[in-house]
C-alpha cells in the first residue's frame, strides 16, 4: 500500500534520465549506481520475491540484480520499477494484481510487459497502479469498488489506462480506493468512499477519477486503509477519511469526508501512511506520528493512540517513513534503516519474531538504505540499498 522514495518531493513530471537522482538513487546522466533489493518477514504468498514461501526475520537480498529503483507493497504482493524503466511484480495474484495477464501467484519478480517507460507506482488491496513517463496512468488487479478508475467494477489482469489525462504525477493506493495528483497540482480520487476517504465531501463511490476541490497546490499523496494524507506546496499537511483512532491527525476522532489541515505548521516536508496511522517529516528532519498505536507503530515508546502529531524520539535526520499493518520502517539522511511496531513475523528485521518495539530500533549496521516499503495488510518489509 505504501511506497516512499527518498530525495526531494517533486510536483512536475520526471524523466527517465533524471528519475534515479530524484528518487534518491544519486544517478547522474550516464552513471547508474548499484541498487539492491532486500525483503524480510512473512512470505506465505511468495510476497518476498525470494523464490519460496519461507519466512525471514532479517533482510535477505532478492536475486543478484542491482538496478532496483522504486517499490510498492500492497496485500501480499509487490511491484517495482528498475532503473531501466521496466515494471516488475511478485506475490499473490488472485485478482490479477501482478499485471501479467494471469491470476497465478509468483514467488519471484516477473516483468510486466516489455515497456521501459514506467516511473511511478502504487499498490493497494489486491490492485496496482503505475504512471509512465508520458504522464499516463495505468491500473490492474481487483476492481470491486471501482478503484482501478476505468469506469467499471471488473477486475483486470493486465494494465489498462485510466482516462485520457497525460499529466499524472503521483499516485497512492488505499484499501479499495485510489488518489493521485497531476503535474499542475490538482488532486483526484476514486473507488470506495464509505468513510469519506476520497475527500469529496460525501460517501459516494466513484469508478472514475473525480477532482477533489478546485485547489492546484497539491504536491504529494499517500493512503492508508480508509484514510488519506496529502502535502501541499505551501508546506501544510492535510488528512481525511476514517478517524476512529485519530488517524486523520486533526485532534479529533470524527470522520472527515473533506480534507482538513493537520495543525497549522507550514514546515512539513514529507508524509507517510500506514493502516490507521500517519507520519510527517518536517523540514528540520524531525519525525512525527499520529493515529492507532496498539502495536507501538507510532514509535512513541508506548501503545497510546494520538489524534494529533507527536514527535518520534529526538533525531533530526529522518528522511522517509512508511507504515504497514502495525509496523513501520524509516530511513535517515545518513542511510540508516529503522523499524518499530509489530514483529510477529520478523517484519522488523531484527533476526527474531519477538518482541514488538514501540520505539525505533536500527535494522542491521548498513548505512546505505534508500527506499522502504511495507505491506499494508500483511507482515512483510522491503528496502532498497545503494552500494557503498
N, C-alpha and C positions, 0 to 999 in steps of 0.2 A: 504494500500500500504506500509505503513511504520510500521516496528517493531523495537523497540530498547529495549535491555535488559541491565540492569546496571551491573557493575562489569568490570573485565579486559577483553580485547579482546584476543581471543584465535585463533591460526591458526590450531591447531590439533583437532581431533575428541574428543568429550566429552562422558562420560558415565553417565548412569542414577544415579549412586551413588553420583557423584560429580556435576551434572549439576546445582542443586539448588545453590550451592556455587558460581559457575562460573557466574550464571545469576544474582547474587546479592541477592539471597534468604537467604544466610547465613545458608544453610543446611549442617551440617556435617553428615557423615555417621551415620545413626540411629537416627538423630534428624531432624524433619521436623517442622519448624515454620509456624504458620497460615499465609496464604496469601489470602487476599480478593480482589475480582474484583469489580471495580466501573465503571459506564458508565453515560454519560450525553450528551445532545444535541439532534439532530434530531433523529426520531425513526419511520418514515413513513413506513419502510420495516421491522420493528422489529429488527433493527440492534443493539439496545442497549442490547438485550437479557433479557429484564425485563418482558417478557410475555405479552407485549402490544405494542401499537404504539403511546404511549404518550411521548411528548417531556419533557425533564427535563433540567433545567438551572443550576443545582447543582449536584454534584456526588451522585449517588444512587447505593447501593450495589446490585450486580447481584446475587440473590439467597443467600443461607446461607453457601455455601461451602467455605472452607478456604485452598484450595490446588491448587490454580491457580499459574502457573509458568511463562508462556510467552503468549503473544498475538500479533496478527497482524490484521490490518484493511485494507479492500480493498474498493470496491464500494458497499456501503450499506450492507456489510457482514463482518463477523469477524471469525477468527479461533484462537484457543488457545490450549496450552499444559498444562496439570496438572503435579503436582509433581510425580504422579504415572506413567507418560509416556503415558497417554491416550490423544487422539486428539479430540477436540470439535469444533463445528461451530454453527453459527446462523445468521439470517438476510435474505437478498434477495437471491433467489436461481434460477433465471431464466435460467441459463446455467449449473446447477449442481455444482456450486462453493462451496456448502456446503459439497459435497462429500459423501452424504448419500444415493446415488443411485436414487435420485428423483430430480425433479425440483420444488418442493414445498417449499416455503419460511417458515422459522421457527423464531418465536419471543422469543424463549428460547434456551439455549445451548443444543445441541444434540451430542451424542458421534458418532464419525466416526469409524465404525468397533469395534473390541474388542482388538486390539493390545495395548501393553503397552511399546512400544519401540520408540516412537516419541520424537524428541529432538529439531529440528529447524523448523521454519515456516515462510511463507511469503504470503501476499495477494495482488493481483493486481486488475485490472479492470475486475471483474466477473470471476476471476480464483484464485486458491490457490496452494501452494506447501508446501511440508513437507519433512524433512530428518529424517531417522531412525538412531538408534544407530549403525546399521551395515554399515552406510555410504551410503546407497542407497537413491535416490531422487525420490519423487513421486509427481504427479500433478493431478489436476482435475478442471473442470469448462470450461469456454469459451476458444476456441482454434482457433478463426478466423484467426489469424496471425501466428499460429504455436507456440504460447507462452507456450504450455504445453510440448513441446520438445520431443514428441513421433514420430515425422516424418510425422504427419498428420495435417489437419486443422479441425478435427472433435471434437466436444465437448465431454467431459467425465464427467459423474456424480458420478463416484467413483474413488478413487486413482489408477493411473496407473504409472508403473515405467518409469523413464526417463533414457533410455540407460541401460548400464550394469555396470557403474562405482560404486565402493564401497568406494570412497574417498571424497564424497561431505562433505563440512564443513559449508558453509554459503550460503544462497540463498536470493535474492531480487527480487521483482516483481514490474514492472512499469505499464504503461498504457496497452500495449499489448505485452510486452516483458519481458524476464527473464534474470538475470545474477546470476552467482554462482561461489564460489571459492571451491577449493579442499584442502585436508589436506596437499598436497605437494606444495601449494602456487600458483597453476595455476588458471586462470580466464577463464570462459566460458560464452557465451551469445547466446540467440536465440529468435526468434519471430519477431515482427515488427521492421523495421530498416529505416523508411522513413526519419529520422532526424539523422542518424548515431549513434543512441543510443546504438547499440551493440558494438561499439568501434572497428569494424573490418576494418575500412578504406574505407567503401563503404556504399551504401544504399540498399543492397540486403537483402531480408527477408530469414530467415532460420528457419526450423521447427524442427531442432535437434541441440544439443549443438555444438558450434564451439569455439575453443580456441582463446582467444584474445591475440595475440602476442605470445612470447615464454618465457616471464618472469615467475619466480616461487617465487616471493616475495609479492604476493597479500595477504592481511590479512583479510579485511572485505569489504563489498559491500552494497550499498543502492541504491535505484532507485526512481526517480520522474516520472512524467507522460511520458516525452520523453527525459529524460537525466539520467545519471548515475554518481555516485561518488564512489571512492574506496580509501582505505587506504593501504599503503604498510608497510612492516615490518621495513623499514628504517625511518618511521615517516613522510613520504611525503603523500600528498593528491592529488588525480587526478580526473578530470571530463571530460565528453564528451557528445555529443548529441546536442539537440536543445538549442539555445543560444540567442533568441530574446531579452530577458531581462537581459542578463548577467548571467544566471543561471549556466553556466559552471564554472564561477568564475575565469577565466584566464585573466580578464581585457578587454575582447572583447565582441562583440555580434555576432561573427562569428560561424556558425555551426561547430562542431568538430566531425568528424567521427572516430577519434582515440583518445586515452587517452592523455590529456595534463595536465602538472603539474599546480596546483593552488599555485602560489607563489613559493618561494624557501626554505621555512622552513622545518625542519625535526623534529618538535616538536608536530605534530598533534597526538592526542590520539584516537579520535572518530570522526565519520562522521554521518550526518543526512540529510534527504531529504524531501522536500515537493513538491507540484505541482509548477514547475518553480522557485524553490529556494532551497538553500542548506545551511548546517551548518557544522561547525567543532569545536570540543573542543580540546584545546591544553593541553599539559602535565601540564601546570601551572594552569589549571582549568578555564581559560577564554573561553568565547563563542564568536564565530564569524559567520557572516551570509553574504549571497550574493544572487543576483537574483531579482526576481519580488517582489515588496513591496507595491502593490496597497491597501492592507488592513492592512498594518502595520505588516505583518507576519515576517519581519526580526527582529523586536524588537529594532529598532534603534531610536525610538521616532519620526519617520516621515514616509512618504509614498514614499520615493525616492528609485528608483531602484539602485542597486550597482552591478558592474560587477567584483569586487574584494572583498575579505573578509573585513568586518568592524566589530569592536568589539561591542558586545551587553552589554551595561552597564559596571559596574566595578567589578562585582562579580568574585571571583576566586574559586568558589565551584561548578561549573556546572558539572553534571555527565552524563546525557543523554538528547538528544533532538530529536524530530521528528516533521515533518510538514505534513499538510494535504492540503485541498483545501482553502487556505487563512488564516489558523490559525496554531499555534504552541504550543506544550507542551514540558516542560523540567523539569527535576529534578535536585536537588543539592545533594552534598555529605552528607548534614545534613538532608536529607529526605524530603525537602520541594518540593512542586509542583507549577510550574509557567505556565501561559498561556498568549498568546497575539495574536493579529490579528483580524480576522473577528469574530463577536459574534452574528450574526443574528438569530441563532438557539440555543443560550445559550451554544455553544460549549466551551466557555472559563471557564465555571463552576462558574460564579460569581453571580448566582441567578437572572439573568436578560438576556434579549436578546439585550441589547444596553448599552453603546456604544461599538464600536471597541476599542481595545487598541493597541497602537503602541510601547509600552514598556512592559516588563514583569510585571505581576501582580500575586500575590500569590493566589492559589486556596485553600480556607479554611485555617485551622490552623494546620492540621496534619503534623507531621514530620517523617512519616513512608512510604512515597511513594517510589516505587522501579522501576516500569516498566510503560512506557507510549506508547500509540499508538493513532493515529487519522486518520479518513477516508481520503483517498487521493482524493476522488471525492464527498464527502458529508460534512455534518456539525455535526459530532459526535466525541466524545472523550472517551478514555478508560484509566484506570490506575489500577495497582495492588499495594496494600499496604501490608506490613508485619505487624503483630500485634506488638503493643508496649510492 
